[in-house]
Amino acid sequence: MKKVGIDSLSYYVPSLYLDIEELALAREIPSEKLVKGLGLKKMATPDYDEDSASIAANSLYRLIKENNIDPRKIGRVYLGTESGVDASKPTSSYVVEIIEDVFASEYGERCFKNCDIVDLTFACAGAVDALQNCCDWVRNGKNRQAIVIASDIAKYELNSSGEYTQGAGSVSMLICEDPSIISFDGAWGVSTKGIGDFFKPRRIFKKSNLLIEAAKLFGKEVSVNEAEDLINISDSKFWSDSNDLVEVYKEEPIFEGQFSNESYKERVYEAIENFNEQNQRDILSDWENIIFHLPYAYHGRRMIVEKWIDWMKGNNQLDKIYSEIGKPDSTEDKDWIKKVSKSDIYNSFIREKISPGEKASSEIGNMYTASIFMSLISSLVESLDKDKKLENKKIGFISYGSGSKAKIFEGNIEKDWIKKTKLIKLFENLDSRKKVSIDVYENLHKRKISSNINNNDGIIKLSKISNGEFTEGLRKYVKY
């Protein structure tokens, strides 16, 4: 089987951040809970003029520029996102339009003319689906090249239990034969179950009820009949619309945190078993690092502890755990499992296999579809900094998307991973971001800020949302 995988990687993270300790103080949450308990330090915060399309375009621009990629040779651009900017027109079409304009003088007009583009959505797993799809497409052809983009803005209600896990960013990847960084062998473990642990429904409001509620703000009482009569005679664009109901889209999800955590664990455990049915692995010894989808930095280490106990049992190493913390009272001794999670032997496993991929998440927050790929970047950069020998080592990937689905797969690190990783100035760039105050962050969140906060030099940003008769809502972008 030919080698197919990631040849080049690039990323974009907004240049603004909120300090998590300051958020903890404002929300009267012990900072230790967020910093030491969840591994959070900073939250990437999109500027006024950034959305999932501009964020994606920036990472794609960098991928092409830094790796001298000819867009005319790319057969697919597949974008995974759950922060789409349109319910019909794919976000990838905005991204391609932006990049074609930027590179027009270098590669000619419409340099993606013969490129297939599409968005894939399955909560945080959409870009993993795009990766699998594009790897299969490259493998089944000759000299094919594809680009996979993961781009999202993780936004929760202010003062909610998910607020402190917010983040934003994008990762772009070139997929081709004989890749420089990592190849994938084709075995994918999958587990799926239709549930409602996290979702973004269309919120529906009756128009007459909106008018009644609006009247109350002025101290007026309006009956249902009066409201309907007023709506019927109105000539305003909003009220005279023929729809009786108003659909409202919100970026903030409806979610049940504990249920989602349990769903993550259940799907992942099932998918690991499915993976092992196809490609038996001794994960403790065969996987050099484990790359997780990270809703928050320490999520992976918290979710995998019981499976790690199973792996230790399979390797006849339970006595090492028992010698440190003793034996459990029963097979469902939750206090004992909690002790395991804090034990020296488990934390040694974390330091060796998991923590290299957590570091970036601590500085950025949740990136939804891009989180697992930023974890990969983080792990590669940390390994390079520590002169770790990764060539020919296997890396395991544990992905999850609410709704719900987990995919487990593995990659083999290729010989040029160091050369390509040296191009990624991850932590240097993260350290150069601009800190914003709680007030600025909240006003950005509420969309009460109408001008750019940070320098735009060399960055692609949203420039205009059209309001013409046939272009209302259409987005335009510019590279500064």
C-alpha positions in Angstrom: 0.0 0.0 0.0 1.3 3.4 -0.9 2.2 5.9 1.9 -0.4 8.7 2.1 -0.6 11.4 4.8 0.3 14.9 5.9 3.2 16.5 4.0 2.9 20.0 5.4 1.1 21.8 8.3 0.3 25.4 9.0 -2.0 27.1 11.5 -3.6 30.4 12.4 -4.7 31.6 15.8 -6.3 35.0 16.4 -3.9 37.5 17.8 -6.0 38.4 20.8 -6.2 36.4 24.1 -7.9 36.6 27.5 -6.0 35.5 30.6 -7.8 32.6 32.2 -6.8 33.7 35.8 -8.5 37.1 35.1 -11.6 35.3 33.8 -11.6 33.1 36.9 -11.5 36.2 39.1 -14.3 37.9 37.2 -16.5 34.8 37.4 -15.6 34.1 41.1 -14.1 30.7 40.2 -11.0 29.4 42.0 -8.2 29.9 39.5 -6.6 26.6 40.6 -9.7 24.8 39.2 -9.1 26.1 35.7 -5.3 26.4 35.6 -4.2 23.3 37.5 -7.4 21.3 37.2 -8.2 21.8 33.5 -4.8 23.0 32.3 -6.1 26.4 31.0 -3.9 29.5 30.8 -5.1 31.6 27.9 -8.2 31.8 25.6 -7.7 32.7 22.0 -10.3 35.5 21.2 -11.3 36.4 17.6 -11.1 40.1 16.7 -14.2 42.0 15.6 -13.5 41.2 11.9 -12.7 37.5 12.2 -14.9 34.5 11.4 -14.3 30.8 10.6 -13.7 31.7 6.9 -11.1 34.3 7.5 -9.4 32.1 10.1 -9.3 29.2 7.7 -8.0 31.4 4.9 -5.1 32.6 7.0 -3.9 29.1 7.8 -4.3 28.1 4.1 -2.4 31.2 3.0 0.4 30.3 5.3 0.4 26.6 4.2 0.8 27.6 0.5 3.3 30.4 1.2 5.6 28.6 3.6 5.7 25.4 1.6 5.7 26.7 -1.9 2.6 24.8 -2.8 1.1 25.4 -6.3 -2.7 25.7 -5.8 -3.2 24.6 -9.4 -2.0 21.1 -8.5 -4.5 20.7 -5.6 -7.5 18.5 -6.5 -9.5 18.9 -3.3 -9.9 21.5 -0.5 -12.0 19.8 2.2 -13.0 22.0 5.2 -14.1 20.6 8.6 -16.1 23.1 10.6 -19.1 23.6 12.9 -18.8 27.4 12.7 -20.0 27.8 9.1 -20.9 31.3 8.0 -23.7 30.2 5.7 -26.4 27.5 5.8 -26.0 26.7 2.0 -22.9 28.2 0.5 -19.9 26.3 2.0 -17.4 28.1 4.0 -14.7 26.5 1.9 -16.0 28.5 -1.1 -15.4 31.7 0.7 -11.9 30.5 1.6 -11.0 29.5 -1.9 -12.3 32.8 -3.3 -10.1 34.7 -0.8 -7.0 32.7 -1.6 -7.5 32.9 -5.4 -7.6 36.7 -5.1 -4.5 36.8 -2.9 -2.4 34.5 -5.3 -3.8 35.8 -8.6 -0.6 37.6 -9.6 1.5 34.6 -8.7 -0.6 31.7 -10.1 -3.1 33.4 -12.3 -6.8 33.9 -12.1 -8.8 31.1 -10.4 -5.9 29.0 -9.4 -8.4 26.5 -7.8 -10.5 26.3 -10.9 -10.5 22.5 -11.2 -10.5 21.9 -7.4 -13.3 20.1 -5.6 -14.3 21.9 -2.5 -16.7 21.0 0.3 -17.5 21.4 4.0 -17.9 18.5 6.3 -19.7 18.9 9.6 -19.9 16.5 12.5 -19.2 18.8 15.5 -15.5 18.5 16.5 -14.9 15.5 14.2 -15.6 17.1 10.9 -12.0 17.7 9.9 -11.0 14.2 10.8 -13.7 13.0 8.4 -12.2 15.3 5.8 -8.7 13.9 6.5 -9.9 10.3 6.1 -11.8 11.1 2.9 -8.9 12.9 1.3 -6.4 10.2 2.3 -8.6 7.7 0.6 -8.9 9.9 -2.5 -5.2 10.4 -2.8 -4.5 6.7 -2.2 -6.9 5.7 -5.0 -5.3 7.9 -7.6 -1.9 8.9 -9.0 0.0 11.9 -7.9 -3.1 13.5 -6.3 -2.8 16.3 -3.8 -5.5 17.5 -1.4 -5.7 20.1 1.3 -7.6 19.6 4.6 -8.6 22.6 6.7 -10.0 22.6 10.2 -11.4 25.9 11.3 -13.7 26.9 14.1 -14.6 29.4 16.8 -15.6 27.8 20.1 -18.1 30.2 21.6 -20.3 29.6 24.7 -22.7 31.8 26.7 -21.1 34.2 29.1 -21.1 32.9 32.6 -21.8 29.3 31.4 -19.9 26.3 32.5 -18.3 26.1 29.0 -17.2 29.8 28.9 -13.7 29.2 30.1 -13.0 26.5 27.5 -13.5 28.8 24.6 -10.9 29.3 21.8 -10.5 29.7 18.1 -8.2 28.8 15.3 -7.4 26.9 12.2 -5.0 24.2 10.9 -4.4 23.5 7.2 -2.7 20.3 5.9 -1.3 19.2 2.5 -2.3 15.5 1.9 -0.3 13.6 -0.7 1.8 10.5 -1.4 5.1 9.9 0.3 4.4 12.6 2.9 7.2 14.4 4.8 5.5 14.4 8.3 3.2 11.5 8.9 1.5 8.7 7.0 -1.7 6.9 7.8 -2.1 3.1 7.3 -5.9 3.1 6.5 -7.2 1.4 9.7 -9.9 3.6 11.4 -11.8 2.6 14.5 -15.3 4.1 14.6 -18.2 4.3 17.1 -21.4 6.3 16.4 -24.5 6.9 18.4 -27.2 9.6 17.7 -27.5 11.7 20.9 -28.0 15.3 22.0 -25.0 16.0 24.2 -24.1 19.2 22.3 -25.9 20.8 19.5 -26.8 24.2 17.8 -30.5 24.1 17.0 -32.4 26.7 15.0 -34.1 28.7 17.7 -37.7 29.6 16.6 -39.7 32.6 17.8 -43.3 33.5 16.9 -43.2 36.9 15.3 -46.3 38.2 17.2 -44.7 37.2 20.5 -41.6 39.2 19.6 -43.8 42.3 19.0 -45.6 41.7 22.3 -42.3 41.4 24.2 -40.9 44.5 22.4 -44.0 46.5 23.5 -43.4 45.6 27.1 -40.0 47.3 27.0 -41.9 50.6 26.3 -44.4 49.9 29.1 -47.2 49.0 26.6 -49.5 46.0 26.6 -50.3 44.6 23.2 -52.7 41.7 22.7 -52.1 38.8 20.3 -54.7 40.0 17.9 -53.3 43.6 18.0 -49.8 42.3 17.3 -51.0 40.2 14.4 -52.9 43.1 12.9 -49.9 45.4 13.2 -47.7 42.9 11.5 -50.2 42.4 8.7 -50.2 46.1 7.8 -46.5 46.7 8.3 -44.4 47.5 5.3 -41.0 47.0 7.0 -38.7 44.3 5.6 -38.7 42.4 8.9 -42.3 42.5 10.0 -43.9 42.2 6.6 -42.0 39.0 5.8 -44.5 36.2 5.1 -43.1 33.8 7.6 -45.0 33.7 10.9 -41.9 32.4 12.7 -38.4 33.9 13.0 -35.5 31.5 13.0 -32.5 32.7 15.0 -29.0 31.2 14.6 -26.7 31.3 17.6 -23.1 30.3 17.8 -23.5 29.3 21.4 -24.5 25.6 21.7 -26.9 23.8 24.0 -24.9 21.3 25.9 -24.9 19.0 28.9 -21.3 18.9 30.1 -21.2 15.7 32.1 -23.3 13.9 29.6 -20.9 15.0 26.8 -17.9 13.9 28.8 -19.5 10.4 29.4 -20.4 10.2 25.7 -16.8 11.1 24.7 -15.5 8.3 26.9 -18.1 5.7 25.7 -17.6 6.4 22.0 -13.8 6.6 22.3 -13.6 3.3 24.2 -15.9 1.6 21.7 -13.9 3.0 18.8 -10.6 1.8 20.3 -12.1 -1.7 20.4 -13.2 -1.3 16.8 -9.6 -0.2 15.8 -8.1 -3.1 17.5 -10.4 -5.5 15.7 -8.8 -4.2 12.5 -5.3 -3.6 13.6 -4.3 -5.1 16.9 -2.0 -2.7 18.9 -0.4 -2.8 22.3 -1.0 0.9 22.7 1.3 1.3 25.8 4.3 0.2 23.8 3.3 0.8 20.2 2.1 4.4 20.3 4.9 6.9 21.0 2.4 9.7 21.7 -1.4 9.9 21.9 -3.1 12.9 20.2 -6.5 13.8 21.5 -9.3 16.1 20.6 -9.1 18.5 23.5 -12.2 20.5 24.6 -9.8 21.6 27.3 -6.1 20.9 27.7 -6.4 18.1 30.3 -9.5 16.4 28.9 -7.7 13.5 27.2 -5.8 12.5 30.3 -9.0 12.6 32.3 -11.1 10.6 29.9 -8.6 7.8 29.2 -7.6 6.7 32.7 -9.9 3.7 32.8 -8.8 2.5 29.4 -5.1 2.9 30.6 -5.9 0.6 33.5 -7.1 -2.0 31.0 -3.9 -1.5 28.9 -1.8 -2.1 32.1 -3.8 -5.2 32.9 -3.3 -6.5 29.3 0.4 -6.0 29.8 0.4 -7.7 33.2 1.4 -4.5 34.9 -1.4 -4.0 37.4 1.0 -4.8 40.3 2.8 -1.6 39.5 -0.4 0.3 40.3 -1.2 -1.8 43.3 2.2 -1.3 44.8 1.7 2.5 44.7 -2.0 2.9 45.7 -3.3 -0.5 46.7 -6.0 -2.6 45.2 -9.6 -1.4 44.5 -12.5 -2.5 46.7 -14.5 -3.5 43.6 -14.4 -3.2 39.8 -16.3 0.0 40.0 -14.4 1.7 42.8 -14.5 5.3 41.7 -12.4 6.5 44.5 -9.7 4.1 43.5 -9.8 5.2 39.9 -9.5 8.8 41.1 -6.4 7.8 43.1 -5.0 6.1 39.9 -5.5 9.4 38.0 -3.3 11.2 40.6 -0.7 8.4 40.9 2.9 8.8 40.0 2.8 5.9 37.6 -0.2 7.4 35.7 1.4 10.8 35.6 4.5 9.3 34.2 2.4 7.9 31.4 0.9 11.4 30.9 4.2 13.1 30.7 5.6 10.6 28.2 2.6 10.1 25.9 0.0 12.9 26.3 1.3 16.2 27.7 3.3 17.2 24.6 0.0 17.5 22.8 -1.6 19.5 25.6 0.7 22.5 25.7 -0.8 24.4 22.8 -4.4 23.8 24.1 -3.5 25.5 27.4 -2.5 28.6 25.4 -5.4 28.6 23.0 -8.5 26.8 24.3 -10.9 24.7 22.4 -10.6 24.9 18.6 -13.4 22.3 17.9 -12.4 20.6 14.6 -8.9 22.0 14.7 -8.1 20.9 18.3 -6.8 17.5 17.5 -4.6 18.8 14.7 -3.2 21.6 16.9 -2.5 18.8 19.5 -0.4 17.1 16.7 1.4 20.3 16.0 2.1 20.9 19.7 3.4 17.3 20.1 5.7 17.7 17.1 7.1 21.0 18.2 7.7 19.8 21.8 9.4 16.7 20.4 11.7 18.8 18.2 12.5 21.1 21.1 13.5 18.2 23.3 15.4 16.4 20.5 13.1 13.4 20.7 13.6 10.8 18.0 10.2 10.3 16.3 11.1 8.9 12.9 9.3 5.6 12.2 7.4 5.9 15.6 3.7 5.4 15.6 1.4 8.2 16.9 -2.2 7.4 18.0 -5.1 9.8 17.4 -8.3 9.9 19.5 -11.0 12.1 18.0 -14.6 12.8 19.1 -17.5 14.8 17.7 -20.7 15.4 19.7 -23.8 14.0 18.4 -21.9 11.6 18.7 -18.9 9.9 17.0 -15.4 8.8 17.8 -12.7 7.9 15.3 -9.4 6.2 16.3 -6.5 6.0 13.9 -2.7 6.0 13.8 0.1 7.5 11.9 3.7 6.7 11.2 6.2 9.6 11.6 8.2 10.1 8.4 11.8 11.0 7.9 11.4 14.8 7.1 9.2 15.6 10.1 12.0 17.7 11.6 12.5 19.8 8.5 8.8 20.6 8.2 8.3 21.1 12.0 11.0 23.7 12.0 8.8 25.9 9.8 6.1 26.0 12.6 7.0 28.8 15.0 4.1 27.9 17.3 4.9 29.1 20.8 6.9 32.1 19.6 3.8 33.3 17.8 1.5 32.5 20.6 3.7 34.5 23.0 3.4 37.6 20.7 -0.4 37.9 21.0 -2.2 40.9 22.5 -3.9 40.5 25.8 -7.4 42.0 26.2 -9.3 43.0 29.3 -12.5 41.3 30.6 -14.5 44.3 29.4 -13.2 44.1 25.8 -13.6 40.3 25.7 -17.2 40.6 26.8 -18.0 43.3 24.3 -16.4 41.3 21.5 -18.5 38.3 22.7 -21.7 40.4 22.6 -20.8 41.9 19.2 -20.8 45.4 20.7 -17.4 46.3 19.2 -17.5 47.6 15.7 -13.9 48.2 14.9 -10.7 46.2 14.8 -8.7 45.9 18.0 -5.3 44.6 16.8 -2.9 45.2 14.0 -4.0 43.7 10.7 -0.6 43.6 8.9 -0.5 40.6 6.5 -3.7 39.1 7.9 -6.9 38.2 6.0 -10.0 39.7 7.6 -13.7 40.1 7.0 -14.1 43.5 5.3 -17.9 43.6 4.5 -21.2 41.9 4.8 -23.3 43.0 1.8 -26.9 44.3 2.1 -27.9 44.5 -1.6 -31.1 43.0 -3.0 -29.3 39.9 -4.3 -26.2 39.9 -2.1 -27.7 40.4 1.4 -25.5 38.6 3.9 -22.7 37.7 1.4 -19.3 38.1 2.9 -16.3 39.8 1.5 -12.7 39.6 2.7 -9.4 41.4 2.2 -5.8 40.7 3.0 -4.2 43.7 4.7 
